[in-house]
């Protein structure tokens, strides 16, 4: 009901989720029926239960991958986020690309970030990846020139805004 009401007054509705609930396809279909079209799925551990346990406190890769499959099957725009935690899931970029290729998923919005300094953060600022460090990591693992990543990263998403400095 909330989604329909928000849409009626001219706004878009979006949800950021860990994906556990939308691993249930029936539930995801109900969200679609209620006009929820934009879902951002967190895949910090990609397909690795050990990473999820260390980062999110729960082994949940099976449900996360089912959520990804459900979103893909129901033709949602795939909007994925991965937080890189230095020393835990450093290989996540390579593993994510391999996962998407194995599932024949070709069109994805994928946001890569470092772990933040709020809440139950896991690393001190000095132990975290810098943005430049994340870019080098992704560049090396995916064989994408740093210059190309920075060109994309510095592209404005909306008029009258600044480039997003904390993600790419």
C-alpha positions as CSV (number, residue, x, y, z in Angstrom):
1,X,0.0,0.0,0.0
2,X,2.8,2.4,0.9
3,X,4.5,1.9,-2.6
4,X,1.2,2.6,-4.4
5,X,0.6,5.8,-2.3
6,X,4.1,7.1,-2.9
7,X,3.8,6.4,-6.6
8,X,0.4,8.2,-6.8
9,X,2.0,11.4,-5.6
10,X,4.7,11.3,-8.2
11,X,7.7,9.8,-6.5
12,X,9.8,6.7,-7.2
13,X,10.0,4.0,-4.6
14,X,13.2,2.1,-3.9
15,X,14.4,-0.3,-1.2
16,X,17.9,-1.2,-0.1
17,X,17.9,-4.8,1.2
18,X,20.1,-7.6,2.4
19,X,18.0,-9.8,0.2
20,X,17.0,-12.4,2.7
21,X,13.3,-11.7,2.4
22,X,13.3,-11.4,-1.4
23,X,14.9,-14.8,-1.6
24,X,11.2,-15.8,-1.4
25,X,10.0,-15.3,-5.0
26,X,6.3,-15.1,-4.0
27,X,7.2,-12.2,-1.7
28,X,9.2,-10.4,-4.4
29,X,6.2,-10.9,-6.8
30,X,4.0,-9.2,-4.3
31,X,6.4,-6.3,-4.1
32,X,6.3,-6.0,-7.9
33,X,2.5,-6.2,-7.8
34,X,2.5,-3.3,-5.4
35,X,4.7,-1.3,-7.8
36,X,8.1,-1.6,-6.2
37,X,10.5,-1.6,-9.1
38,X,13.8,-0.4,-7.7
39,X,15.7,-2.7,-5.3
40,X,19.3,-2.3,-4.3
41,X,20.7,-5.7,-3.2
42,X,23.7,-5.9,-0.8
43,X,26.1,-8.7,-1.8
44,X,29.1,-8.0,0.5
45,X,30.1,-11.7,0.5
46,X,29.3,-12.3,-3.1
47,X,28.8,-16.1,-2.9
48,X,31.1,-16.9,0.0
49,X,29.5,-17.8,3.3
50,X,32.7,-17.2,5.3
51,X,32.8,-13.6,4.0
52,X,29.1,-13.1,5.0
53,X,29.8,-14.5,8.5
54,X,32.7,-12.1,9.0
55,X,31.1,-9.0,7.5
56,X,27.4,-9.4,8.2
57,X,27.4,-11.9,11.1
58,X,25.5,-14.6,9.3
59,X,26.1,-17.3,6.7
60,X,23.5,-16.4,4.1
61,X,25.0,-16.9,0.6
62,X,22.3,-19.4,-0.5
63,X,19.5,-16.9,0.2
64,X,21.5,-14.0,-1.2
65,X,22.0,-15.9,-4.5
66,X,18.4,-16.9,-4.6
67,X,17.4,-13.2,-4.2
68,X,19.7,-12.3,-7.1
69,X,18.2,-15.1,-9.2
70,X,14.7,-13.9,-8.4
71,X,15.5,-10.3,-9.2
72,X,17.0,-11.4,-12.5
73,X,14.2,-13.7,-13.4
74,X,11.5,-11.1,-12.6
75,X,13.4,-8.6,-14.8
76,X,14.3,-6.1,-12.1
77,X,17.1,-3.6,-12.8
78,X,19.9,-5.2,-11.0
79,X,21.4,-2.7,-8.6
80,X,24.0,-4.4,-6.4
81,X,26.3,-3.1,-3.7
82,X,29.5,-4.7,-2.3
83,X,31.4,-3.4,0.7
84,X,35.0,-4.3,0.5
85,X,36.6,-5.0,3.9
86,X,40.4,-5.1,3.7
87,X,41.7,-8.5,4.7
88,X,38.3,-10.3,4.4
89,X,36.7,-10.0,0.9
90,X,39.5,-8.4,-1.1
91,X,38.8,-10.8,-3.9
92,X,35.1,-9.8,-4.2
93,X,35.4,-7.8,-7.4
94,X,36.8,-10.8,-9.3
95,X,34.4,-13.2,-7.6
96,X,31.4,-10.9,-8.4
97,X,32.3,-10.8,-12.1
98,X,32.7,-14.5,-12.2
99,X,29.3,-15.0,-10.4
100,X,27.5,-12.7,-12.8
101,X,29.1,-14.4,-15.8
102,X,28.1,-17.8,-14.5
103,X,24.5,-16.7,-14.2
104,X,24.6,-15.0,-17.6
105,X,23.7,-11.7,-16.0
106,X,24.9,-8.9,-18.3
107,X,23.3,-5.6,-17.2
108,X,24.1,-4.6,-13.6
109,X,24.5,-1.4,-11.6
110,X,27.3,-2.4,-9.2
111,X,28.5,-0.1,-6.5
112,X,31.8,-0.8,-4.7
113,X,32.5,0.8,-1.3
114,X,34.8,0.4,1.6
115,X,33.4,-0.4,5.1
116,X,32.2,2.8,6.7
117,X,33.1,4.4,10.0
118,X,29.6,4.3,11.5
119,X,27.7,1.8,13.6
120,X,29.6,-1.4,14.2
121,X,32.4,-0.6,11.8
122,X,35.1,-3.2,11.3
123,X,38.2,-1.2,10.5
124,X,39.8,2.0,11.6
125,X,40.2,4.7,8.9
126,X,43.9,3.9,8.5
127,X,43.2,0.2,8.0
128,X,40.4,0.8,5.4
129,X,40.9,1.0,1.7
130,X,41.0,4.5,0.4
131,X,39.0,5.2,-2.7
132,X,42.2,5.1,-4.7
133,X,43.0,1.7,-3.1
134,X,39.6,0.4,-4.1
135,X,40.0,1.6,-7.6
136,X,43.4,0.0,-7.9
137,X,42.0,-3.3,-6.5
138,X,39.1,-3.4,-9.0
139,X,41.4,-2.3,-11.9
140,X,43.9,-5.1,-11.2
141,X,41.2,-7.8,-10.7
142,X,39.0,-6.9,-13.6
143,X,41.7,-5.6,-16.0
144,X,40.0,-2.2,-16.3
145,X,42.3,0.8,-16.7
146,X,42.3,3.2,-13.7
147,X,41.7,6.0,-16.1
148,X,38.5,4.4,-17.4
149,X,37.2,3.9,-13.9
150,X,37.9,7.5,-12.9
151,X,36.3,8.8,-16.1
152,X,33.1,6.9,-15.2
153,X,33.3,7.8,-11.6
154,X,33.6,11.5,-12.3
155,X,30.6,11.5,-14.6
156,X,27.7,13.4,-13.1
157,X,24.7,11.2,-12.4
158,X,22.3,14.2,-12.1
159,X,22.5,17.8,-13.2
160,X,23.6,20.3,-10.6
161,X,25.4,17.7,-8.5
162,X,28.9,16.8,-7.6
163,X,30.6,13.5,-8.6
164,X,30.0,10.9,-5.9
165,X,33.2,10.7,-3.9
166,X,32.5,7.5,-1.9
167,X,31.6,5.0,-4.5
168,X,32.2,4.0,-8.1
